[in-house]
Amino acid sequence: MRVRGTAATGLALLLLTGCGAEDTRSSGPATLDPKADITQQSLTVSIWDGYSPEDLPERVKKDLGVPLKIAHHATNEEIMAKLTGGGAAGNDSGIDVAFVSGQYAQALNAAGLLEPVHADLIPNLKNLYPEARQLAYDKGNTFSVPYTWGTTGICYRTDLVEQPPTSWNDLLKPPSALKGKVTMMTTERWLALPALKALGHSVNTTSDRELAAARTLLLDAKKDLLAYDDTTFGDRLVKGESAMAEAWDGWCPTDNPKIGFAVPKEGSDLWVDTMVVLKSSKNKEAAHALVNYILAPEIHSWAAENIRYKVPNEAAMAQLDPKVLKANAPLRMTPDELLENESVIDVGEAATKYTRLSTEVAAGS
């Protein structure tokens, strides 16, 4: 998972279709040709930098005979802007396959911009954990295929905290010795997450009352923070500059023996990054062949071993180097443990409430 961008893009897509209901243009998949000569097709994929093997184009050309061009996006917002053409439904971005987080895939599907998943062209779907077919934003993997998944918790220095953190309140209301030694994230849904969970609310709430209570708690917590940090919190912990950080699990450097990771008792989120095929793609058979190729254990395991995010691929996880698993505690979380947390979904027009919350917390004191 990379920095995810804000929730506002989901709103733009939902306004594109006129409402938050799923657009029927994404249902009833047209027939694709399972015998198509994919070597006559070519692919452009947009993905976060460092989120796939550098030699993936060479491998795909060698193994599938398909020329592959990789484009990079830094955030979900950036790729969503490309895919919607600034708001034009059906825009041909030139991208065949995009990697986006689950709630953004949900919004793209609602806007009618995604090709349904043709399972007959992706036999390696069998490698997915059963739990990966029951994700709230896309049950049954009808329009997206999960690539990585994980959760958010507290990453901490075991030698700098008196007791391992067990609650989001340990982060929001740190003891005196840790004031000024804590970081939190500003990505909108993840800025709100610790406060919402500490208050017993859903990470997908649209309640004005609940969001107002979270705002109060976040503003109170702000005075004790070292910084808001979505990208370098791991480095701060390693250096001892901070003692605790709100963190996505894979970015918590638990291979350092002085660093631990905890999911608070109030629970957390289940985030998923997905692969989607664009309806505008002229190379849909090759696009499905690529998704199938990535789901091969020897390819998909690369993500877990190199970017330290769990993959929802049972066969791929089974072949991870035991040393990597031993050194990285979050990789050892089971699908059942992940699914104890709450899936992040698109909240439609209510996305503006999270944008407002983020703006007010950033400006407040």
KABELCOR-V643965 format. One record per backbone hydrogen bond with DSSP energy under -1.0 kcal/mol. CO is the residue of the C=O (numbers start at 0). NH is the residue of the N-H. E is the energy in kcal/mol with one decimal. If there is no record, write none. Layout:
CO;NH;E, CO;NH;E
This chain:
6;9;-1.1, 7;11;-1.8, 8;12;-2.1, 9;13;-2.1, 10;14;-2.7, 11;15;-1.3, 12;16;-1.1, 22;25;-1.6, 23;26;-1.7, 32;35;-1.8, 35;37;-1.4, 36;39;-1.9, 37;40;-1.8, 42;68;-2.7, 43;95;-2.6, 43;96;-1.5, 44;70;-3.5, 45;98;-2.0, 46;72;-1.4, 47;50;-1.8, 52;55;-1.8, 54;58;-2.5, 55;59;-2.9, 56;60;-2.4, 57;61;-2.3, 58;62;-3.4, 59;63;-2.6, 59;64;-1.0, 59;65;-1.1, 66;42;-2.6, 68;44;-2.7, 70;46;-2.3, 74;78;-1.6, 75;79;-2.6, 76;80;-2.3, 77;81;-1.5, 78;82;-2.6, 79;83;-2.0, 80;85;-1.3, 83;86;-1.0, 83;87;-2.4, 87;90;-1.7, 90;92;-1.0, 95;277;-2.4, 96;45;-2.1, 97;275;-2.5, 99;273;-3.5, 100;103;-1.0, 100;104;-2.0, 101;105;-2.2, 102;106;-1.6, 103;107;-2.6, 104;108;-2.4, 105;109;-2.1, 106;110;-1.5, 107;112;-2.2, 108;111;-1.7, 112;278;-2.4, 116;118;-1.1, 117;120;-2.0, 118;121;-1.5, 121;124;-2.0, 122;125;-1.6, 123;126;-2.1, 124;127;-1.7, 126;313;-1.8, 128;131;-1.3, 129;132;-1.7, 130;133;-1.5, 132;139;-2.9, 134;137;-1.6, 137;140;-1.9, 141;116;-2.9, 144;274;-2.8, 147;272;-2.5, 149;270;-2.0, 150;248;-2.5, 152;246;-2.6, 153;261;-2.2, 154;244;-2.2, 155;259;-2.7, 156;159;-1.3, 156;160;-1.2, 165;264;-3.2, 166;169;-1.3, 167;171;-2.4, 168;172;-2.8, 174;177;-2.1, 175;178;-1.1, 177;180;-2.2, 180;242;-3.5, 180;243;-1.7, 181;225;-3.5, 181;226;-1.1, 182;245;-2.1, 183;228;-3.2, 186;189;-1.2, 186;190;-2.2, 187;191;-1.7, 188;192;-1.1, 191;195;-2.7, 192;196;-2.7, 193;197;-2.3, 194;198;-1.7, 195;200;-3.3, 196;199;-1.3, 201;204;-1.3, 206;210;-2.3, 207;211;-2.1, 208;212;-1.9, 209;213;-2.0, 210;214;-2.3, 211;215;-2.0, 212;216;-2.0, 213;217;-2.7, 214;218;-2.6, 215;219;-1.9, 216;220;-2.0, 217;221;-1.7, 220;223;-1.7, 221;224;-1.6, 223;179;-3.1, 226;183;-1.3, 231;235;-2.0, 232;236;-1.9, 233;237;-2.4, 234;238;-2.3, 235;240;-1.8, 235;241;-1.3, 242;156;-2.4, 243;182;-1.8, 244;154;-3.0, 246;152;-2.8, 247;250;-1.5, 248;251;-1.5, 251;253;-2.7, 252;255;-1.9, 255;258;-2.3, 257;157;-2.7, 259;155;-2.4, 261;153;-3.0, 263;266;-2.0, 267;341;-2.5, 269;343;-1.7, 270;149;-2.1, 271;101;-2.9, 272;146;-3.6, 272;147;-1.5, 273;99;-1.4, 274;144;-2.1, 275;97;-2.3, 276;114;-2.9, 277;280;-1.6, 282;286;-2.4, 283;287;-2.3, 284;288;-2.1, 285;289;-2.2, 286;290;-2.1, 287;291;-2.5, 288;292;-2.2, 289;293;-2.6, 290;294;-1.5, 292;295;-1.4, 295;298;-1.5, 295;299;-2.9, 296;300;-2.0, 298;301;-1.3, 299;302;-1.1, 300;304;-2.3, 301;305;-2.3, 302;306;-2.3, 309;148;-2.3, 311;128;-1.9, 312;316;-2.6, 313;317;-1.7, 315;318;-1.0, 316;319;-1.3, 320;324;-1.8, 321;325;-2.5, 322;326;-1.8, 327;330;-1.2, 328;331;-1.9, 329;332;-1.5, 333;337;-2.4, 334;338;-2.7, 337;340;-2.0, 341;269;-2.3, 346;349;-1.5, 347;350;-2.1, 348;351;-1.5, 349;352;-1.5, 350;354;-1.8, 351;355;-2.5, 352;356;-2.3, 353;357;-2.4, 354;358;-2.4, 355;359;-2.7, 356;360;-2.4, 357;361;-2.5, 358;362;-1.9, 359;363;-1.7
